[in-house]
Amino acid sequence: MKKKKPFNEQSAWIEYVIPSAFEGYSLQAILTGPMQISRRMIQKLTRSKGILYNGKSTFLKRPVKTGHVVRVAAGVSAGPSLHPEPIPFGILFEDEDILVVNKPPGLNVHPVQPGQTGTLANGIAWHWQQRGLTLPVRPVHRLDRDTSGVLIIGKSMYAHQHLDRQLRERTLTRLYLALAEGAIEEALGVLTFPIGKDPRNPAKRTVRADGETAVTHFRAIERYTAASLLELSLETGRTHQIRVHLAHYGHPVLGDKQYGKASSLITRQALHASSLSISHPRTGQPMRFEAPLPSDMTDAREMLSRNSF
């Protein structure tokens, strides 16, 4: 059997110097504690010789000493990329660990079937190819095909698992803007309808008593005669959550043909991921990214404010 090659020196490595407070802890406790590396990633790194203690491979139960150095391979060069295609998208931020993009509407984030092309992931693979990088595309979360806005991608296994943990622990926060049908009277509200699969249509979700807990907070920013501009945040991340909740509430997202109806003001659902906040996976620095309202939603908002539709 062929031995797996260790990570080469071109791979990015994360370093951690043992402080006196952790003198005597096991190497594994350092990895899962202050370095916040998942057990699943530790298993992969162990098999690939991607964990070094003072420059050498060692056992996970080894006690550590103050001032000694733990190095972990981030794995930026691991894994194949998708077929690269020159698909335009906006870049809000990029460094060696993360890529934050402004996803255009009408674009799937990634292929939904083998061999599919024309997705955001194919465009990201092209962008990286132009920079001499061959990376797997690892979105931390998803946006529907016709939802625009901020999306974050982990450029390494290390960065992705850190951001995924923030998502699960709700320290990665997202805000959305939506134009919803009707003038909503409440200034603030919380929607808590449980969501499950629609038994009549597997591509849809619906509110049902035996569904999963789903919580959406909203704030009315502007009210027009026929619609309202809402800011929304999620406590949970169910499929189509905002769209299902607003439709059940009686104010479907404007232009949402799947959960509401078509609109003469916009050709897609008027839903936009406007901002995202994280702690940087390597430095821990708080970061916030914003994507401006796209032109089709701006135009619809302007027409609503003039009652000219």
C-alpha positions in Angstrom: 0.0 0.0 0.0 1.3 3.5 -0.9 2.0 5.8 1.9 0.2 9.1 1.9 2.5 12.0 1.3 2.8 14.6 4.1 1.8 18.2 3.5 4.6 19.9 1.6 6.2 23.1 2.7 4.2 25.1 0.2 1.1 24.4 2.2 0.0 27.0 4.6 0.7 26.2 8.3 -1.0 27.6 11.4 1.4 28.1 14.3 0.5 28.2 18.0 3.1 28.9 20.8 2.2 27.2 24.1 1.5 29.7 26.8 2.4 29.0 30.4 -1.3 28.5 31.3 -1.4 25.3 29.1 1.8 23.8 30.4 1.3 20.0 30.8 -1.9 19.8 28.7 -2.0 17.1 26.0 -1.3 18.0 22.4 -4.9 16.9 21.6 -6.3 19.3 24.2 -4.4 22.2 22.6 -5.7 21.3 19.2 -9.4 21.0 20.2 -9.2 23.8 22.8 -7.3 27.1 22.0 -6.7 26.1 18.4 -10.3 25.0 17.9 -9.7 22.2 15.4 -12.4 19.6 15.0 -11.8 16.0 15.8 -12.6 15.1 12.3 -9.9 17.4 10.9 -7.4 16.1 13.5 -8.0 12.6 12.2 -7.3 13.7 8.6 -4.2 15.7 9.7 -2.8 12.7 11.7 -3.1 10.4 8.6 -1.4 13.1 6.4 1.3 14.1 8.9 -0.2 17.5 9.1 0.4 18.1 12.8 3.9 19.0 14.0 5.2 19.6 17.5 8.5 21.5 17.5 8.9 20.5 13.9 8.3 16.8 14.3 5.3 14.4 14.2 4.3 13.1 17.6 1.5 11.4 19.5 -1.7 13.3 20.4 -1.5 12.5 24.2 2.0 14.0 24.5 2.1 16.7 27.3 3.2 20.1 25.9 5.6 22.6 27.4 5.6 26.4 27.6 7.1 28.1 24.6 7.0 25.0 22.4 5.3 25.3 19.0 2.4 23.4 17.4 2.1 23.6 13.7 -1.0 22.5 11.8 -1.3 22.2 8.0 -4.2 24.3 6.9 -4.6 22.1 3.7 -5.0 24.9 1.2 -3.6 22.7 -1.6 -5.6 19.7 -0.8 -8.4 18.5 -3.1 -9.4 19.0 -6.7 -11.1 22.1 -8.1 -14.2 22.3 -10.2 -14.1 23.0 -14.0 -13.0 26.7 -14.2 -15.3 29.0 -16.1 -15.1 32.9 -16.5 -18.3 33.7 -14.6 -18.5 37.2 -13.2 -19.1 37.9 -9.5 -18.1 40.6 -7.1 -15.2 40.1 -4.6 -15.7 41.9 -1.2 -12.6 40.5 0.5 -9.9 37.9 0.0 -6.8 36.7 1.8 -5.0 33.4 2.2 -7.8 32.0 4.4 -11.2 33.3 3.1 -12.9 34.6 0.1 -16.0 36.8 0.5 -18.1 37.4 -2.6 -21.2 39.3 -3.7 -23.2 36.6 -5.4 -25.3 37.8 -8.4 -28.9 36.6 -8.6 -29.8 33.8 -11.0 -26.7 31.8 -10.2 -26.5 28.5 -8.3 -23.8 28.5 -5.6 -22.5 25.1 -6.7 -23.4 22.2 -9.1 -26.6 20.4 -8.0 -25.9 17.4 -10.3 -22.7 15.8 -11.7 -21.1 17.7 -14.5 -23.2 20.8 -14.1 -21.4 24.0 -15.0 -22.3 27.7 -15.0 -22.3 28.0 -11.2 -20.7 30.5 -8.8 -18.3 27.7 -7.8 -17.1 27.3 -11.4 -16.5 31.0 -11.5 -14.5 30.9 -8.2 -12.4 28.0 -9.6 -11.6 30.3 -12.6 -10.7 33.2 -10.4 -8.3 31.0 -8.4 -6.8 29.4 -11.6 -5.9 32.9 -12.8 -3.9 33.3 -9.6 -2.1 29.9 -9.9 -4.3 28.2 -7.3 -6.0 24.9 -7.5 -8.4 24.7 -4.5 -11.7 23.0 -3.7 -14.5 25.5 -3.4 -15.9 25.3 0.2 -18.9 27.6 0.8 -19.6 27.9 4.5 -23.3 28.5 3.9 -25.7 28.7 1.0 -27.8 31.2 -0.9 -30.7 30.2 -3.2 -30.2 30.6 -6.9 -32.2 33.8 -7.1 -31.0 35.3 -3.8 -28.1 37.8 -4.1 -25.5 39.0 -1.7 -22.7 38.1 0.7 -21.3 34.6 0.7 -18.1 33.3 2.4 -15.8 30.5 1.2 -13.1 28.9 3.3 -10.0 28.6 1.2 -8.6 25.8 3.4 -9.9 22.9 5.4 -8.8 24.7 8.5 -10.6 28.0 7.7 -13.8 26.2 6.6 -14.1 24.2 9.8 -13.6 27.3 11.9 -16.2 29.2 10.1 -18.6 26.2 10.1 -18.3 26.2 13.9 -19.1 29.9 14.0 -22.2 29.2 11.9 -23.3 26.4 14.2 -22.7 28.4 17.3 -24.4 31.4 15.8 -21.4 33.7 16.2 -21.3 34.0 12.4 -24.2 36.4 11.8 -26.0 37.4 8.6 -28.5 40.1 7.8 -30.9 40.0 4.8 -33.0 42.7 3.1 -36.3 41.7 1.5 -39.2 43.4 -0.2 -42.3 41.7 1.1 -45.8 42.0 -0.3 -48.1 44.3 1.6 -47.6 47.1 4.2 -46.5 45.2 7.4 -47.8 47.1 10.4 -45.4 45.7 13.0 -42.1 47.5 13.4 -40.4 44.4 14.8 -41.4 40.8 14.8 -40.3 37.2 15.3 -41.6 34.3 13.2 -41.4 30.9 14.8 -43.2 28.6 12.4 -41.6 25.1 12.2 -40.5 24.1 8.7 -40.5 20.7 7.0 -40.5 19.2 3.5 -43.6 19.8 1.4 -45.1 16.3 0.9 -46.6 17.4 -2.5 -43.3 18.9 -3.8 -39.9 17.7 -2.7 -38.2 20.9 -4.0 -40.3 23.1 -1.6 -40.6 23.5 2.2 -43.7 24.3 4.2 -44.8 25.2 7.7 -45.9 22.0 9.4 -46.4 21.0 13.1 -43.8 18.2 12.9 -41.2 20.4 11.2 -37.9 21.6 12.5 -37.7 24.6 14.8 -37.2 27.8 12.7 -36.8 31.4 14.0 -36.7 34.5 11.9 -36.4 38.1 13.3 -37.6 41.0 11.2 -37.5 44.8 11.3 -39.6 47.0 9.0 -37.4 49.6 7.5 -39.8 51.2 5.0 -43.4 50.7 4.2 -45.1 51.4 0.9 -48.7 50.9 -0.2 -48.1 47.5 -1.8 -45.0 46.3 0.0 -42.5 46.7 2.9 -38.7 46.7 3.0 -37.6 44.4 5.8 -34.3 43.6 7.5 -34.2 40.0 8.6 -31.9 37.8 10.7 -31.9 34.1 11.3 -31.6 32.1 14.5 -31.8 28.9 12.5 -30.8 28.0 9.0 -33.6 26.0 7.4 -33.9 25.6 3.7 -35.8 28.6 2.2 -36.5 29.8 5.7 -37.1 33.5 5.1 -39.3 32.8 2.0 -41.4 30.1 3.8 -41.8 32.2 6.9 -42.9 35.4 5.1 -45.3 33.5 2.9 -46.9 31.8 5.9 -47.1 35.2 7.6 -49.1 36.5 4.7 -46.4 38.7 3.2 -44.4 36.6 0.7 -41.2 37.9 -0.8 -42.0 40.1 -3.7 -41.5 38.2 -7.0 -41.2 34.8 -5.3 -42.9 32.5 -7.8 -42.4 29.4 -5.7 -43.9 30.7 -2.4 -45.9 33.7 -3.7 -46.5 35.1 -7.1 -44.7 36.8 -10.0 -44.3 40.6 -9.8 -44.2 43.3 -12.5 -41.5 45.0 -10.4 -38.8 42.4 -10.3 -38.1 39.1 -12.2 -36.9 37.2 -9.2 -37.5 37.0 -5.4 -36.5 40.3 -3.9 -34.2 38.8 -1.3 -30.6 40.0 -0.7 -27.9 38.9 1.9 -26.8 42.3 2.9 -24.1 41.7 5.5 -22.1 39.0 7.2 -20.0 39.2 10.4 -17.3 36.7 11.5 -14.2 36.3 13.6 -11.3 35.7 11.2 -10.4 32.0 11.4 -6.7 32.6 11.8 -6.4 35.9 13.7 -9.8 36.0 15.6 -10.3 39.6 14.4 -13.9 40.6 14.1 -14.8 41.3 10.5 -18.0 42.6 8.8 -18.7 42.5 5.1 -21.6 44.3 3.3 -23.0 44.0 -0.2 -25.0 47.0 -1.6 -28.6 46.4 -2.6 -28.5 45.2 -6.3 -30.0 47.4 -9.0 -33.2 45.3 -9.6 -34.2 45.7 -5.9 -33.2 49.4 -5.9 -35.4 49.9 -9.0 -38.3 48.1 -7.4 -37.9 50.1 -4.2 -37.9 53.3 -6.2 -41.1 52.4 -8.1 -42.8 51.4 -4.8 -41.9 54.6 -3.2 -43.4 56.6 -6.1 -46.4 54.3 -6.4 -45.6 54.1 -10.1 -46.3 50.5 -11.0 
